[in-house]
Amino acid sequence: MNLNRLYMQLIFLTSLLATMGSLYFSEIRQYVPCEMCWYQRIIMYPIVLISLIGIIRKDHGAIIYTRAISVIGVMMAGYHYLLQKSIIFDEGAVSCEGVSCTVQYINWFGFITIPFLALTAFIIILILSFMAKTIKKENF
């Protein structure tokens, strides 16, 4: 098996797991997503489709797309996590409609929140996308 194909499959599995996790928290646990959580979903969900299509079509360009999207996701999830855990952003925090972006539905071990989980997924996807080298289509 080609390593790049393996990396693309791992990107797909990571993004699928993150997508299923977000749906679990909102649909099963009934946690209402805040505005920033919605933005992170908007960024994560297409990675599932792009990586799946890239795997099926053996399209090496999908790695570039997932890399670009995951950079945006890292910035968004990182900022959201800082809103929750840092006192620096307390007063300048984005005012969200509905559920506050600083609410912590989960707080495992004192630092693992939902934005932290999203940030971890985006970082894993970003690292995998850099590990995969862009190659010619026939070598994918």
Secondary structure, DSSP 8 states (H G I E B T S, - for coil): --HHHHHHHHHHHHHHHHHHHHHIIIIIS-----HHHHHHHHHHHHHHHHHHHHHHHT-THHHHHHHHHHHHHHHHHHHHHHHHH-STTSTT----SSS-TT--S--BTTTB-HHHHHHHHHHHHHHHHHHS----GGG-
